[in-house]
Amino acid sequence: MEAVDAALLLVRVVVGVTMILHGVNHWIGGGKIAGTAGWFEGLGLRHGVLQAWASVVTEIGAGVLLVLGLFTPLACAAVVSVMLVAAFLAHRKNGFFVMRDGYEYVLLLAAVCVALGILGPGLLSVDSAFDIEVAGWPGGAISLGVGVVATVALLAATWRPTSGRARP
């Protein structure tokens, strides 16, 4: 095993498991789906329950795909989109630092996923095993481009700014 393949596996697994746990927390943690839906509505998103379930499915699904190294650029795009929505709606107004509920953490996850899209999933992945790996500039373009387009589409379709923002 090459060191770079081990490093890519490590990054995929850590980001993937993080996303899985994040999705599970939106689903069954704290306020469960109802609480997540209410929080999303407080951020100005319409159809809170639908948004909550879409978030859960996207986060868990992208996490599983990353762990497996399957359709890696699309899994990265899903993480990028979730993180951009979070950065824009929940963290932007708080500045950079995570200890002030800023966008530091979500920016880092998004950037790591764009880099992973560029580098590819590595040899220890389903993509590699089935020779469907997309890496380099095309992988990065898919990770960033699809992530940005999905974010813009979601916000255009469902975001209606509110005067007061809910807190998680």
C-alpha positions in Angstrom: 0.0 0.0 0.0 1.3 3.4 -1.0 1.4 6.1 1.7 -0.8 8.4 -0.4 -3.5 5.7 -0.7 -3.5 5.2 3.1 -3.8 9.0 3.6 -6.7 9.2 1.1 -8.4 6.3 2.9 -7.9 8.1 6.2 -9.4 11.3 5.0 -12.3 9.6 3.3 -13.1 7.6 6.4 -12.8 10.5 8.9 -14.9 12.9 6.8 -17.3 10.1 5.9 -17.9 9.0 9.5 -18.2 12.6 10.5 -20.9 13.2 8.0 -22.7 9.9 9.0 -22.7 10.9 12.6 -23.8 14.5 11.7 -26.7 13.1 9.8 -27.7 10.6 12.5 -27.6 13.5 15.0 -30.0 15.5 12.8 -32.2 12.4 12.7 -32.3 11.0 16.3 -30.2 13.3 18.4 -31.4 16.2 20.4 -34.7 17.4 19.0 -34.8 14.6 16.4 -36.4 15.4 13.0 -38.9 17.8 14.5 -36.2 19.8 16.2 -34.0 19.9 13.1 -37.0 20.9 11.0 -37.8 23.8 13.4 -34.1 24.9 13.4 -34.1 24.9 9.5 -37.3 26.8 9.4 -35.8 29.3 11.9 -32.9 29.8 9.4 -35.5 30.7 6.7 -35.9 27.4 4.9 -39.4 26.4 3.9 -40.7 22.9 4.3 -38.6 22.2 7.4 -39.5 18.5 7.8 -38.6 17.8 4.1 -35.4 19.8 4.6 -34.5 17.8 7.7 -35.0 14.5 6.0 -33.1 15.7 2.9 -30.3 16.7 5.2 -30.2 13.4 7.0 -30.3 11.4 3.7 -27.6 13.6 2.1 -25.3 13.6 5.1 -25.5 9.8 5.8 -25.5 8.9 2.1 -22.5 11.1 1.3 -20.7 9.7 4.4 -21.3 6.1 3.4 -20.1 6.8 -0.2 -17.0 8.5 1.1 -16.1 5.6 3.4 -16.5 3.2 0.5 -14.8 5.5 -2.0 -17.8 5.1 -4.3 -18.8 8.0 -6.7 -16.3 10.0 -4.7 -16.6 13.4 -6.6 -20.4 13.3 -6.2 -20.1 12.3 -2.5 -17.7 15.3 -2.1 -20.2 17.5 -3.9 -22.9 16.6 -1.5 -20.7 17.4 1.5 -19.7 20.7 -0.2 -23.3 21.6 -0.7 -24.3 20.8 2.9 -21.4 22.8 4.2 -22.1 25.8 1.9 -25.7 25.9 3.0 -24.6 25.7 6.7 -22.0 28.4 6.2 -24.4 30.7 4.4 -27.4 30.3 6.7 -26.1 29.4 10.1 -22.5 30.5 10.4 -21.7 33.5 8.1 -23.0 36.2 10.4 -20.8 34.9 13.2 -17.5 35.4 11.5 -14.7 32.8 11.0 -14.0 31.1 14.3 -15.9 28.0 15.3 -15.8 28.9 19.0 -18.1 31.8 18.0 -20.3 29.5 15.9 -18.4 30.8 12.8 -17.8 29.1 9.5 -14.3 27.7 10.2 -15.4 24.1 10.5 -17.8 24.0 7.6 -15.2 25.7 5.4 -12.6 23.1 6.3 -14.9 20.2 5.5 -15.8 21.7 2.2 -12.2 22.4 1.2 -11.1 18.9 2.2 -13.8 17.5 0.0 -12.8 19.6 -3.0 -9.2 18.5 -2.5 -10.4 14.9 -2.2 -12.3 15.3 -5.5 -9.1 16.5 -7.1 -6.8 13.8 -5.6 -9.3 11.0 -6.1 -10.3 8.3 -3.6 -7.1 6.3 -3.9 -6.4 2.7 -4.6 -8.3 1.5 -1.6 -11.7 2.4 -2.9 -14.6 1.0 -4.8 -14.1 3.6 -7.5 -10.6 2.3 -8.1 -11.6 -1.4 -7.9 -14.2 -0.9 -10.6 -12.1 1.5 -12.6 -14.6 4.4 -12.4 -12.3 6.8 -10.6 -12.6 10.4 -11.6 -9.8 12.6 -10.3 -7.7 15.6 -11.2 -9.4 18.7 -12.4 -12.5 16.9 -13.6 -13.0 15.4 -10.1 -12.4 18.8 -8.5 -14.8 20.5 -10.9 -17.5 17.9 -10.1 -17.0 18.3 -6.4 -17.0 22.1 -6.4 -19.3 22.7 -9.3 -22.1 20.3 -8.4 -21.8 21.4 -4.8 -22.2 25.0 -5.7 -25.1 24.4 -8.2 -26.9 22.3 -5.6 -26.5 24.9 -3.0 -27.8 27.7 -5.2 -30.7 25.6 -6.4 -31.7 24.7 -2.8 -31.5 28.3 -1.6 -33.4 29.6 -4.6 -36.2 27.1 -4.2 -36.6 27.1 -0.5 -34.9 29.9 1.4 -36.9 32.9 2.5 -34.9 35.1 4.8 -36.4 35.8 8.2 -35.7 38.6 10.6 -34.9 36.3 13.5 -32.7 33.3 13.3 -33.1 30.2 15.4 -30.2 28.7 17.3 -29.3 25.0 17.2 
